[in-house]
Amino acid sequence: MVTDWPDCGWRRIGWDARLAAWAEAALPVAEAVIAGSPEPWRCGGTWFVGVDALPNDADGTVGGVAFPWAALPLAPEPLHRAQLSVIRSGYPQPSAEETPSAFRYRLTRDGAHLDGVLAVGPDKRRMIKEPHGWIMGLPLNDSDASPLVVWEGSHLVMQARLLAALRDNPVETWGEVDITDAYKAARTQIFQTCRRVALSVRPGEATLIHRLAVHGVAPWTSEASDRIVAYFRPQMASVADWLCRP
């Protein structure tokens, strides 16, 4: 767990040989998974979501290379299989699985969202269902197209808004409470007051984002190759921990 987050809510981890070695080992494994996966590409064939797709071990080892904990400001903990997020040229494109308004949101707001908050039920009401400790992005190939973007300080706005919305409910029920209105109000405030920053990183570097930070993916504007990033989001014990910790 990271306890000394800067006010911006993100950290760039500079180049380190151990990070580079892990990315080099993970890339061919990831490429084989992507090539053989039956998972359909979203956003008009421009985004492979790849949740839990990288077959790393619980300690993060992949391709025989240990996860580079010593290069990171994190204590070792069990890891899930990493998401393999792949962006192709032209991202995003209209698609049948998204409404026109959702597509416009990707274009104008980078599909900005908060991980862990899911749209539940036929009315797509927002609830906290997947509390996690942090978000780590490790690029596996050298591409600066469609970078991750984050709104600086958005974790502080989101924490205050959601705590205010949940304070009259028993802590053990927080994961069942509809937070849609508070979530939307927080995003509106964030877009008005927080600086949007694009985080382009290369293999051997990493991006660490606060669990409550609003983030997204910029539209494709480059002639670069497909961008492949492995993301880790280890789970926390409870929604209360997720929302109340620094």
C-alpha positions, 0 to 999 in steps of 0.5 A, spaced: 500 500 500 502 506 498 501 511 504 505 518 501 501 519 495 503 526 492 497 531 491 497 530 484 495 522 485 500 519 480 507 517 480 511 516 474 516 511 475 523 512 471 527 507 467 529 501 471 533 495 468 529 491 472 522 494 469 525 493 462 527 486 463 520 484 466 517 488 460 521 484 455 519 478 458 512 479 458 511 482 451 512 475 447 507 472 452 502 478 451 503 477 444 501 470 443 495 471 448 492 477 444 493 473 437 490 467 440 484 470 444 477 469 442 475 476 445 472 481 441 476 487 440 471 493 442 470 500 439 470 498 432 476 493 433 481 498 436 481 496 443 483 489 446 480 490 453 484 483 455 482 483 463 486 478 467 489 476 460 497 475 462 498 469 465 503 471 470 504 468 477 501 470 483 508 473 485 508 477 478 513 472 475 512 472 467 516 469 462 521 466 467 522 474 470 520 476 477 516 482 478 520 488 479 518 490 486 524 493 488 524 498 483 517 500 485 514 504 491 510 498 493 511 492 498 510 485 495 503 482 495 499 477 491 497 479 484 492 477 479 493 476 472 494 483 469 490 486 464 493 486 457 490 493 454 491 494 447 490 500 443 490 500 435 490 506 430 484 510 429 481 509 437 476 510 438 471 508 433 463 507 433 461 501 435 454 497 436 456 496 444 456 503 445 451 509 445 452 515 440 453 519 447 458 514 450 462 514 443 462 522 444 464 521 451 470 517 449 472 522 444 471 529 448 473 526 455 477 520 454 472 515 456 474 518 463 472 513 469 474 511 476 476 503 476 472 499 481 465 503 480 461 499 476 454 500 472 449 495 475 442 493 473 438 495 467 438 502 469 446 502 470 446 505 477 453 506 479 456 502 485 463 500 488 464 493 487 471 492 485 475 496 491 483 495 489 489 498 492 492 502 486 493 502 479 500 500 475 501 501 468 507 497 465 508 499 457 510 492 454 512 496 447 515 502 445 509 506 443 506 513 445 499 513 441 493 514 445 496 515 452 493 514 459 491 520 461 489 522 469 486 528 472 491 531 477 488 531 484 481 528 482 482 522 487 481 528 493 475 530 489 472 523 488 474 521 496 470 527 499 464 526 494 463 519 495 464 519 503 459 525 503 454 521 499 455 514 504 456 517 511 449 516 513 449 508 511 452 503 515 459 502 513 458 494 511 453 496 506 457 501 502 458 497 496 450 496 495 449 504 495 447 507 489 452 513 488 450 515 481 449 522 483 455 523 487 459 520 482 457 524 476 457 530 480 464 529 482 466 528 475 463 534 473 467 538 478 474 534 476 473 536 469 472 543 471 477 544 476 483 538 475 488 539 470 488 533 465 495 530 464 497 525 458 502 520 461 506 517 456 511 512 458 516 507 455 518 500 456 522 500 463 518 505 466 511 505 469 505 509 471 502 508 478 495 511 479 491 513 486 485 508 486 480 514 486 483 518 481 479 519 474 483 517 468 482 514 461 485 513 454 486 519 449 484 518 442 489 516 437 493 521 434 499 518 432 503 514 427 506 509 432 504 502 432 499 498 437 500 500 444 500 494 449 500 495 456 499 491 462 495 493 468 495 491 475 489 493 480 490 488 486 484 488 491 483 491 497 479 488 503 473 492 503 470 498 500 471 502 507 478 501 506 478 503 499 474 509 500 477 512 507 485 510 506 490 516 504 
